[in-house]
Amino acid sequence: MSLIDNMLKIVLGPKANERMVKKKLHYAIYPVFTTAEDFMDYVFRVVWYLHPYIDEGADFTFFLSCPVPELLIPAHFAPEIALYADKVLKRSRFIHIDETGNAEQQPDTAINTASFDAIFCWKHTELQRLNAKITINMDKNTFGGNWDILYYYQTAFPHKLNSAIEKSKLFLESISKNSTHKKAYIFGTGPSLSDVISRDFSDGIRIACNSIVADDNIMEALKPHIIVCADAIFHSGCSEYASSFRKNLEKAIANHGCAVFTATRDYYIYVNTFDPSTADKVFTIPHHSEGDLNFSLNEKFSLLATNNIMTNFMLPLAAYLARHIVIVGADGRSLNDDTYYWQHNNLAQFHNKIYSARVVHPGFFSSVCYNNYYLKHCWNMERFLAIITRSGKIIENVTPTYIPALQKHSSEHVVPKDEKEYIVINDALSRLVKDKEWTKYAYDLNNEYEERIVQEATHAIM
């Protein structure tokens, strides 16, 4: 029996029956849909993100001024949405609204948004005008619309997540107490991963991330104990990309017995869509937005929210579980290559599905400045590695990287990347950190000062 299976046996024990009195919850999707295209797009987002609400007594109301079309899942959406469509649609009302804004079935009654427990708003421009108890932005054309609909579950049903957090804490404590490993390996998805997968990593806890599950051979070579994933678009989202990721993630759990750690925001998606045998191996850790890196998870079971899986999950988990942290495949990229987040290993990515994520979540991609995101990650790595090493732990990077903080901790055999890039990034960071707005967790640029520095750093490498 594997380390993970042993810890699960300790933590899970017999299943406990939740005895909660469920009240009826009424949700509306607003504003009025005037075209069949918009309605079709958002009705299936509701199916994906809100189908777990049905088990909590929820129903949904849609308002339309156009006829209800034949319901066909749009192109590039996750195909498994079809599995949950009937469940949601049977608990939905479709009310036709005339041009005056009144319900045609009750012409003297206008839409009363205040009568619903919450309003999911698919046009962010309508948010301020709503008279409602709770409003949630789900506008696909905004950055926040991809996150807010996920975040609301933990607000609506805290008892569900509180028990999951407690289970996760006990599980992680069990690994920490029972593991004999003094070393933890962190595997990124950079191109250099292919150069080292033939090595023996059996002397440490192995933590992998994200799309590394795309390749069966890599998974077989690394045999990770833990896989971490925490992206609202690529992992818990409703695109074909996210669907492929989840399918491979569930296969990895089944084939290798690994545990999965994800954001509290996304946890309910996995446990409500995975087979019970694999859902039992999904865990979560809450995040806080203020303060600094926390890896004393036995004292405070919460992680600092950052913009990258390395600092968001992998480094603090490794620092909690081991004294010697070995980082593999965290290549970063050149500032010249600013058309996407990273250079990915050709095998550890769902390349043919990326377009689907862009189509389904346009607001996410339209607002990202990739070099600003990258520089912010470099800054987080600098300060996180400093905190970890000051605590007496060892950081060792064993593959080539553009990230300055990792270059400082590289083994002697690692060939350094472009020295000019190293100097330019460090200079840009020394100027950017003076702007307190920049240091906050954000993807976009806040002002002209930040924009100028990021542009200057980019041009300096060309």
JOWOFEN-V674393 format. One record per residue. N is the residue number from 1. SS is DSSP state (2 for helix, 1 for strand, 0 for the rest). PSI is psi in whole degrees, -180 to 180 (NA if undefined). OMEGA is omega in degrees with one decimal (NA if undefined). Layout:
n=N ss=SS psi=PSI omega=OMEGA
n=N ss=SS psi=PSI omega=OMEGA
This chain:
n=1 ss=0 psi=136 omega=-175.9
n=2 ss=0 psi=165 omega=176.6
n=3 ss=2 psi=-45 omega=-177.4
n=4 ss=2 psi=-43 omega=179.6
n=5 ss=2 psi=-39 omega=178.3
n=6 ss=2 psi=-43 omega=-179.4
n=7 ss=2 psi=-35 omega=177.7
n=8 ss=2 psi=-40 omega=179.9
n=9 ss=2 psi=-37 omega=179.5
n=10 ss=2 psi=-45 omega=-171.1
n=11 ss=2 psi=-45 omega=-171.9
n=12 ss=2 psi=-48 omega=-178.9
n=13 ss=0 psi=-158 omega=177.2
n=14 ss=0 psi=149 omega=179.6
n=15 ss=0 psi=136 omega=176.1
n=16 ss=0 psi=138 omega=177.5
n=17 ss=0 psi=126 omega=176.0
n=18 ss=0 psi=128 omega=-179.5
n=19 ss=0 psi=81 omega=-178.8
n=20 ss=0 psi=136 omega=174.9
n=21 ss=0 psi=117 omega=-176.1
n=22 ss=0 psi=134 omega=173.5
n=23 ss=0 psi=158 omega=178.1
n=24 ss=0 psi=137 omega=-179.3
n=25 ss=1 psi=131 omega=-176.8
n=26 ss=1 psi=120 omega=-178.5
n=27 ss=1 psi=145 omega=177.0
n=28 ss=1 psi=146 omega=173.6
n=29 ss=1 psi=121 omega=-168.0
n=30 ss=1 psi=151 omega=6.2
n=31 ss=1 psi=-167 omega=-178.3
n=32 ss=1 psi=135 omega=174.9
n=33 ss=1 psi=126 omega=-179.5
n=34 ss=0 psi=-14 omega=178.2
n=35 ss=0 psi=149 omega=178.3
n=36 ss=2 psi=-33 omega=-178.6
n=37 ss=2 psi=-48 omega=178.8
n=38 ss=2 psi=-44 omega=-179.6
n=39 ss=2 psi=-47 omega=-178.6
n=40 ss=2 psi=-40 omega=-179.4
n=41 ss=2 psi=-48 omega=-172.6
n=42 ss=2 psi=-26 omega=179.9
n=43 ss=2 psi=-34 omega=179.9
n=44 ss=2 psi=-21 omega=168.6
n=45 ss=2 psi=-42 omega=177.0
n=46 ss=2 psi=-44 omega=178.4
n=47 ss=2 psi=-47 omega=-175.5
n=48 ss=2 psi=-52 omega=-172.3
n=49 ss=2 psi=-26 omega=-171.8
n=50 ss=2 psi=-1 omega=-179.5
n=51 ss=2 psi=-30 omega=175.9
n=52 ss=2 psi=-20 omega=179.7
n=53 ss=2 psi=-25 omega=-179.1
n=54 ss=2 psi=-40 omega=179.9
n=55 ss=2 psi=-15 omega=178.1
n=56 ss=2 psi=11 omega=175.4
n=57 ss=0 psi=21 omega=-175.1
n=58 ss=1 psi=152 omega=165.6
n=59 ss=1 psi=167 omega=-171.5
n=60 ss=1 psi=144 omega=177.1
n=61 ss=1 psi=128 omega=176.1
n=62 ss=1 psi=143 omega=177.0
n=63 ss=1 psi=131 omega=-178.1
n=64 ss=1 psi=145 omega=169.3
n=65 ss=0 psi=-1 omega=175.7
n=66 ss=0 psi=162 omega=176.8
n=67 ss=0 psi=149 omega=175.5
n=68 ss=0 psi=119 omega=-176.4
n=69 ss=0 psi=170 omega=170.4
n=70 ss=0 psi=130 omega=-171.7
n=71 ss=0 psi=107 omega=178.3
n=72 ss=0 psi=130 omega=-178.6
n=73 ss=0 psi=126 omega=-178.3
n=74 ss=0 psi=158 omega=177.2
n=75 ss=0 psi=144 omega=175.1
n=76 ss=0 psi=-1 omega=173.1
n=77 ss=1 psi=156 omega=179.2
n=78 ss=0 psi=126 omega=-176.7
n=79 ss=2 psi=-27 omega=-178.1
n=80 ss=2 psi=-7 omega=174.6
n=81 ss=2 psi=-31 omega=179.9
n=82 ss=2 psi=-27 omega=-178.9
n=83 ss=2 psi=-23 omega=-173.7
n=84 ss=2 psi=-1 omega=-174.1
n=85 ss=2 psi=-50 omega=-177.8
n=86 ss=2 psi=-39 omega=-178.7
n=87 ss=2 psi=-42 omega=-179.5
n=88 ss=2 psi=-45 omega=-174.8
n=89 ss=2 psi=-30 omega=176.7
n=90 ss=0 psi=-18 omega=178.9
n=91 ss=0 psi=26 omega=-178.1
n=92 ss=1 psi=147 omega=172.7
n=93 ss=1 psi=141 omega=178.9
n=94 ss=1 psi=106 omega=-174.4
n=95 ss=1 psi=126 omega=-180.0
n=96 ss=1 psi=133 omega=-176.5
n=97 ss=1 psi=134 omega=178.2
n=98 ss=0 psi=180 omega=-173.4
n=99 ss=0 psi=-14 omega=177.6
n=100 ss=0 psi=-6 omega=-179.0
n=101 ss=0 psi=9 omega=179.2
n=102 ss=1 psi=152 omega=175.8
n=103 ss=1 psi=128 omega=-175.4
n=104 ss=0 psi=-28 omega=178.0
n=105 ss=0 psi=-28 omega=178.6
n=106 ss=1 psi=78 omega=-170.4
n=107 ss=1 psi=-23 omega=-178.1
n=108 ss=1 psi=4 omega=-175.8
n=109 ss=1 psi=110 omega=175.8
n=110 ss=1 psi=169 omega=179.6
n=111 ss=0 psi=124 omega=178.9
n=112 ss=0 psi=90 omega=-176.5
n=113 ss=2 psi=-22 omega=-179.4
n=114 ss=2 psi=-13 omega=-177.3
n=115 ss=2 psi=-6 omega=-178.0
n=116 ss=0 psi=153 omega=178.0
n=117 ss=0 psi=-32 omega=176.0
n=118 ss=1 psi=154 omega=177.0
n=119 ss=1 psi=125 omega=172.2
n=120 ss=1 psi=114 omega=-170.1
n=121 ss=1 psi=118 omega=-176.6
n=122 ss=0 psi=1 omega=170.0
n=123 ss=0 psi=109 omega=-173.4
n=124 ss=2 psi=-23 omega=-179.8
n=125 ss=2 psi=-16 omega=-179.2
n=126 ss=2 psi=-10 omega=-172.5
n=127 ss=2 psi=-46 omega=-175.8
n=128 ss=2 psi=-20 omega=-176.8
n=129 ss=2 psi=-10 omega=-173.4
n=130 ss=0 psi=137 omega=169.5
n=131 ss=0 psi=92 omega=-173.4
n=132 ss=0 psi=156 omega=178.6
n=133 ss=0 psi=-48 omega=-178.5
n=134 ss=0 psi=135 omega=175.5
n=135 ss=1 psi=138 omega=-179.9
n=136 ss=1 psi=124 omega=178.1
n=137 ss=1 psi=124 omega=173.5
n=138 ss=0 psi=26 omega=-179.0
n=139 ss=0 psi=116 omega=-177.2
n=140 ss=0 psi=-20 omega=-178.3
n=141 ss=0 psi=4 omega=175.1
n=142 ss=0 psi=155 omega=178.5
n=143 ss=0 psi=-47 omega=-176.4
n=144 ss=0 psi=-24 omega=-178.4
n=145 ss=2 psi=-23 omega=178.3
n=146 ss=2 psi=-19 omega=-177.0
n=147 ss=2 psi=-44 omega=-168.5
n=148 ss=2 psi=-37 omega=-179.3
n=149 ss=2 psi=-29 omega=175.2
n=150 ss=2 psi=-43 omega=-177.5
n=151 ss=2 psi=-30 omega=-171.7
n=152 ss=2 psi=-27 omega=-178.2
n=153 ss=2 psi=-43 omega=-178.0
n=154 ss=2 psi=-22 omega=174.1
n=155 ss=2 psi=-41 omega=-176.0
n=156 ss=2 psi=-36 omega=-173.7
n=157 ss=0 psi=64 omega=-175.3
n=158 ss=2 psi=-29 omega=-179.0
n=159 ss=2 psi=-33 omega=178.9
n=160 ss=2 psi=-43 omega=-175.3
n=161 ss=2 psi=-29 omega=177.8
n=162 ss=2 psi=-42 omega=179.4
n=163 ss=2 psi=-35 omega=178.2
n=164 ss=2 psi=-40 omega=178.8
n=165 ss=2 psi=-42 omega=178.9
n=166 ss=2 psi=-43 omega=176.6
n=167 ss=2 psi=-43 omega=-177.8
n=168 ss=2 psi=-39 omega=179.0
n=169 ss=2 psi=-46 omega=179.2
n=170 ss=2 psi=-40 omega=-179.5
n=171 ss=2 psi=-47 omega=-178.1
n=172 ss=2 psi=-39 omega=176.0
n=173 ss=2 psi=-38 omega=179.5
n=174 ss=2 psi=-41 omega=176.8
n=175 ss=2 psi=-46 omega=-178.2
n=176 ss=2 psi=-41 omega=-176.7
n=177 ss=2 psi=-31 omega=-170.6
n=178 ss=2 psi=-14 omega=179.5
n=179 ss=0 psi=140 omega=177.3
n=180 ss=0 psi=-1 omega=-177.3
n=181 ss=0 psi=136 omega=174.1
n=182 ss=0 psi=-5 omega=-175.9
n=183 ss=1 psi=146 omega=174.6
n=184 ss=1 psi=131 omega=176.0
n=185 ss=1 psi=134 omega=174.7
n=186 ss=1 psi=123 omega=-178.0
n=187 ss=1 psi=116 omega=172.0
n=188 ss=0 psi=-175 omega=-177.3
n=189 ss=0 psi=25 omega=-179.1
n=190 ss=0 psi=166 omega=-179.4
n=191 ss=2 psi=-33 omega=-176.1
n=192 ss=2 psi=-11 omega=178.7
n=193 ss=2 psi=-36 omega=-178.1
n=194 ss=2 psi=-26 omega=-176.7
n=195 ss=2 psi=-14 omega=-171.7
n=196 ss=0 psi=-1 omega=-173.2
n=197 ss=0 psi=-15 omega=177.9
n=198 ss=0 psi=-7 omega=-179.9
n=199 ss=0 psi=164 omega=178.5
n=200 ss=0 psi=117 omega=-179.8
n=201 ss=0 psi=19 omega=-172.2
n=202 ss=0 psi=-8 omega=-178.1
n=203 ss=0 psi=12 omega=-179.3
n=204 ss=0 psi=165 omega=168.9
n=205 ss=1 psi=133 omega=-174.5
n=206 ss=1 psi=122 omega=-176.4
n=207 ss=1 psi=117 omega=179.3
n=208 ss=1 psi=173 omega=-175.0
n=209 ss=1 psi=154 omega=161.3
n=210 ss=2 psi=-131 omega=-170.6
n=211 ss=2 psi=9 omega=174.0
n=212 ss=2 psi=-22 omega=179.4
n=213 ss=2 psi=-6 omega=-177.6
n=214 ss=2 psi=-26 omega=-173.8
n=215 ss=0 psi=120 omega=-178.1
n=216 ss=2 psi=-35 omega=-178.1
n=217 ss=2 psi=-40 omega=177.0
n=218 ss=2 psi=-43 omega=179.8
n=219 ss=2 psi=-40 omega=179.5
n=220 ss=2 psi=-37 omega=-179.4
n=221 ss=2 psi=-41 omega=-175.1
n=222 ss=2 psi=-34 omega=-176.7
n=223 ss=0 psi=62 omega=-176.2
n=224 ss=0 psi=144 omega=172.4
n=225 ss=0 psi=-36 omega=-174.9
n=226 ss=1 psi=137 omega=170.3
n=227 ss=1 psi=132 omega=178.5
n=228 ss=1 psi=143 omega=178.7
n=229 ss=1 psi=137 omega=-174.3
n=230 ss=0 psi=36 omega=-178.0
n=231 ss=0 psi=126 omega=-176.7
n=232 ss=0 psi=-18 omega=179.7
n=233 ss=0 psi=-58 omega=-171.0
n=234 ss=0 psi=-16 omega=-174.7
n=235 ss=0 psi=-53 omega=-178.7
n=236 ss=0 psi=5 omega=-177.1
n=237 ss=0 psi=-174 omega=-172.2
n=238 ss=0 psi=24 omega=178.9
n=239 ss=1 psi=169 omega=174.8
n=240 ss=2 psi=-35 omega=177.5
n=241 ss=2 psi=-53 omega=-178.5
n=242 ss=2 psi=-36 omega=177.7
n=243 ss=2 psi=-45 omega=178.4
n=244 ss=2 psi=-41 omega=178.1
n=245 ss=2 psi=-50 omega=-176.6
n=246 ss=2 psi=-38 omega=178.2
n=247 ss=2 psi=-45 omega=179.7
n=248 ss=2 psi=-34 omega=177.5
n=249 ss=2 psi=-45 omega=-179.8
n=250 ss=2 psi=-37 omega=176.4
n=251 ss=2 psi=-39 omega=179.1
n=252 ss=2 psi=-40 omega=177.3
n=253 ss=2 psi=-46 omega=-177.4
n=254 ss=2 psi=-41 omega=-174.2
n=255 ss=2 psi=-33 omega=-171.5
n=256 ss=2 psi=-4 omega=177.0
n=257 ss=0 psi=21 omega=-177.1
n=258 ss=0 psi=158 omega=174.2
n=259 ss=1 psi=153 omega=178.6
n=260 ss=1 psi=133 omega=172.7
n=261 ss=1 psi=131 omega=-179.5
n=262 ss=1 psi=172 omega=179.8
n=263 ss=1 psi=147 omega=176.8
n=264 ss=0 psi=-34 omega=177.4
n=265 ss=0 psi=-37 omega=-172.0
n=266 ss=0 psi=-11 omega=-170.7
n=267 ss=2 psi=-43 omega=-173.9
n=268 ss=2 psi=-27 omega=177.5
n=269 ss=2 psi=-47 omega=-176.4
n=270 ss=2 psi=-47 omega=-174.7
n=271 ss=2 psi=-18 omega=177.9
n=272 ss=2 psi=-5 omega=-180.0
n=273 ss=2 psi=-20 omega=177.6
n=274 ss=0 psi=157 omega=171.2
n=275 ss=0 psi=143 omega=-178.1
n=276 ss=2 psi=-34 omega=-178.2
n=277 ss=2 psi=-30 omega=177.2
n=278 ss=2 psi=-30 omega=178.5
n=279 ss=2 psi=-31 omega=178.1
n=280 ss=0 psi=-20 omega=-177.6
n=281 ss=0 psi=15 omega=175.8
n=282 ss=1 psi=129 omega=-176.4
n=283 ss=1 psi=169 omega=-177.5
n=284 ss=1 psi=152 omega=174.9
n=285 ss=1 psi=129 omega=178.1
n=286 ss=0 psi=162 omega=179.1
n=287 ss=1 psi=153 omega=171.9
n=288 ss=1 psi=152 omega=-172.7
n=289 ss=0 psi=-14 omega=-178.1
n=290 ss=0 psi=153 omega=176.4
n=291 ss=0 psi=-154 omega=-175.4
n=292 ss=0 psi=-178 omega=-178.5
n=293 ss=0 psi=133 omega=173.7
n=294 ss=0 psi=121 omega=172.2
n=295 ss=0 psi=9 omega=173.4
n=296 ss=0 psi=69 omega=-170.6
n=297 ss=0 psi=-16 omega=173.9
n=298 ss=0 psi=-22 omega=178.8
n=299 ss=0 psi=-41 omega=179.3
n=300 ss=0 psi=108 omega=-175.3
n=301 ss=0 psi=74 omega=-179.2
n=302 ss=0 psi=143 omega=-179.0
n=303 ss=1 psi=152 omega=175.8
n=304 ss=1 psi=128 omega=178.9
n=305 ss=0 psi=126 omega=175.4
n=306 ss=0 psi=-178 omega=-173.1
n=307 ss=0 psi=16 omega=-177.2
n=308 ss=0 psi=145 omega=-175.4
n=309 ss=2 psi=-28 omega=179.7
n=310 ss=2 psi=-49 omega=-179.1
n=311 ss=2 psi=-24 omega=-178.1
n=312 ss=2 psi=-34 omega=-176.6
n=313 ss=2 psi=-49 omega=-165.5
n=314 ss=2 psi=-51 omega=-179.0
n=315 ss=2 psi=-49 omega=179.3
n=316 ss=2 psi=-36 omega=176.7
n=317 ss=2 psi=-47 omega=179.7
n=318 ss=2 psi=-42 omega=180.0
n=319 ss=2 psi=-30 omega=176.9
n=320 ss=2 psi=-36 omega=-171.1
n=321 ss=2 psi=-17 omega=-173.5
n=322 ss=0 psi=164 omega=178.5
n=323 ss=0 psi=-32 omega=-176.5
n=324 ss=1 psi=117 omega=-175.8
n=325 ss=1 psi=121 omega=-179.3
n=326 ss=1 psi=124 omega=-175.9
n=327 ss=1 psi=128 omega=-173.2
n=328 ss=1 psi=133 omega=171.2
n=329 ss=0 psi=24 omega=176.7
n=330 ss=0 psi=73 omega=-171.2
n=331 ss=0 psi=-29 omega=-168.9
n=332 ss=0 psi=-145 omega=177.1
n=333 ss=0 psi=170 omega=174.0
n=334 ss=0 psi=148 omega=174.5
n=335 ss=0 psi=-21 omega=175.9
n=336 ss=0 psi=-33 omega=-173.9
n=337 ss=0 psi=67 omega=-170.5
n=338 ss=0 psi=32 omega=178.1
n=339 ss=0 psi=-6 omega=179.2
n=340 ss=0 psi=175 omega=-175.1
n=341 ss=0 psi=-51 omega=-170.3
n=342 ss=0 psi=168 omega=160.1
n=343 ss=0 psi=121 omega=-178.6
n=344 ss=0 psi=149 omega=167.8
n=345 ss=0 psi=136 omega=-176.5
n=346 ss=0 psi=-28 omega=-178.6
n=347 ss=0 psi=-32 omega=-173.7
n=348 ss=0 psi=51 omega=179.4
n=349 ss=0 psi=148 omega=176.3
n=350 ss=0 psi=71 omega=-171.1
n=351 ss=2 psi=-39 omega=-175.2
n=352 ss=2 psi=0 omega=-179.3
n=353 ss=2 psi=-5 omega=-176.3
n=354 ss=2 psi=-37 omega=-179.7
n=355 ss=2 psi=-37 omega=-179.2
n=356 ss=2 psi=-37 omega=178.2
n=357 ss=2 psi=-37 omega=178.8
n=358 ss=2 psi=-39 omega=-178.7
n=359 ss=2 psi=-44 omega=-174.0
n=360 ss=2 psi=-29 omega=-177.4
n=361 ss=0 psi=62 omega=-173.9
n=362 ss=2 psi=-34 omega=-177.7
n=363 ss=2 psi=-30 omega=179.4
n=364 ss=2 psi=-47 omega=-174.8
n=365 ss=2 psi=-29 omega=-176.8
n=366 ss=2 psi=-19 omega=-173.3
n=367 ss=0 psi=-2 omega=-173.9
n=368 ss=0 psi=129 omega=167.1
n=369 ss=0 psi=105 omega=-169.6
n=370 ss=2 psi=-39 omega=-179.5
n=371 ss=2 psi=-32 omega=174.7
n=372 ss=2 psi=-44 omega=176.4
n=373 ss=2 psi=-45 omega=-177.3
n=374 ss=2 psi=-44 omega=178.7
n=375 ss=2 psi=-37 omega=177.8
n=376 ss=2 psi=-38 omega=176.3
n=377 ss=2 psi=-42 omega=178.0
n=378 ss=2 psi=-39 omega=178.7
n=379 ss=2 psi=-44 omega=177.9
n=380 ss=2 psi=-40 omega=178.6
n=381 ss=2 psi=-41 omega=179.7
n=382 ss=2 psi=-51 omega=-175.6
n=383 ss=2 psi=-34 omega=-179.8
n=384 ss=2 psi=-44 omega=-179.8
n=385 ss=2 psi=-34 omega=177.2
n=386 ss=2 psi=-42 omega=179.4
n=387 ss=2 psi=-43 omega=-178.0
n=388 ss=2 psi=-44 omega=-178.8
n=389 ss=2 psi=-33 omega=176.9
n=390 ss=2 psi=-24 omega=179.3
n=391 ss=0 psi=-1 omega=178.1
n=392 ss=0 psi=2 omega=-179.9
n=393 ss=0 psi=160 omega=-176.7
n=394 ss=1 psi=132 omega=174.3
n=395 ss=1 psi=128 omega=179.0
n=396 ss=1 psi=119 omega=174.7
n=397 ss=1 psi=130 omega=-171.3
n=398 ss=0 psi=8 omega=177.3
n=399 ss=0 psi=154 omega=-178.6
n=400 ss=0 psi=144 omega=-176.7
n=401 ss=0 psi=151 omega=172.7
n=402 ss=0 psi=-15 omega=-172.5
n=403 ss=0 psi=116 omega=-174.4
n=404 ss=2 psi=-43 omega=-177.6
n=405 ss=2 psi=-36 omega=178.6
n=406 ss=2 psi=-33 omega=176.5
n=407 ss=2 psi=-36 omega=-179.5
n=408 ss=0 psi=-21 omega=-177.9
n=409 ss=0 psi=19 omega=-177.2
n=410 ss=1 psi=146 omega=173.9
n=411 ss=0 psi=160 omega=-176.1
n=412 ss=0 psi=-32 omega=-175.4
n=413 ss=0 psi=-11 omega=-176.4
n=414 ss=0 psi=124 omega=178.5
n=415 ss=0 psi=123 omega=-177.5
n=416 ss=0 psi=150 omega=175.1
n=417 ss=0 psi=-172 omega=-175.2
n=418 ss=0 psi=119 omega=-179.1
n=419 ss=2 psi=-34 omega=179.2
n=420 ss=2 psi=-42 omega=179.2
n=421 ss=2 psi=-42 omega=179.0
n=422 ss=2 psi=-46 omega=-178.4
n=423 ss=2 psi=-44 omega=-177.5
n=424 ss=2 psi=-45 omega=-179.1
n=425 ss=2 psi=-45 omega=179.9
n=426 ss=2 psi=-38 omega=177.8
n=427 ss=2 psi=-44 omega=179.4
n=428 ss=2 psi=-41 omega=-179.3
n=429 ss=2 psi=-40 omega=-179.3
n=430 ss=2 psi=-28 omega=178.8
n=431 ss=2 psi=-39 omega=-176.8
n=432 ss=2 psi=-36 omega=-176.3
n=433 ss=0 psi=-14 omega=176.2
n=434 ss=0 psi=-20 omega=178.8
n=435 ss=0 psi=108 omega=-175.0
n=436 ss=2 psi=-30 omega=178.6
n=437 ss=2 psi=-37 omega=-176.2
n=438 ss=2 psi=-34 omega=-175.4
n=439 ss=2 psi=-12 omega=177.6
n=440 ss=0 psi=158 omega=-180.0
n=441 ss=0 psi=109 omega=179.7
n=442 ss=0 psi=154 omega=179.2
n=443 ss=0 psi=-29 omega=-172.1
n=444 ss=0 psi=172 omega=176.8
n=445 ss=0 psi=137 omega=-173.4
n=446 ss=0 psi=-26 omega=-174.4
n=447 ss=0 psi=176 omega=-176.7
n=448 ss=2 psi=-33 omega=179.3
n=449 ss=2 psi=-49 omega=179.7
n=450 ss=2 psi=-44 omega=-178.2
n=451 ss=2 psi=-41 omega=-178.7
n=452 ss=2 psi=-44 omega=-178.0
n=453 ss=2 psi=-43 omega=179.3
n=454 ss=2 psi=-42 omega=178.6
n=455 ss=2 psi=-40 omega=-180.0
n=456 ss=2 psi=-41 omega=179.1
n=457 ss=2 psi=-42 omega=179.1
n=458 ss=2 psi=-47 omega=-178.0
n=459 ss=2 psi=-29 omega=-179.1
n=460 ss=2 psi=-24 omega=-179.4
n=461 ss=2 psi=-21 omega=-175.7
n=462 ss=0 psi=NA omega=NA
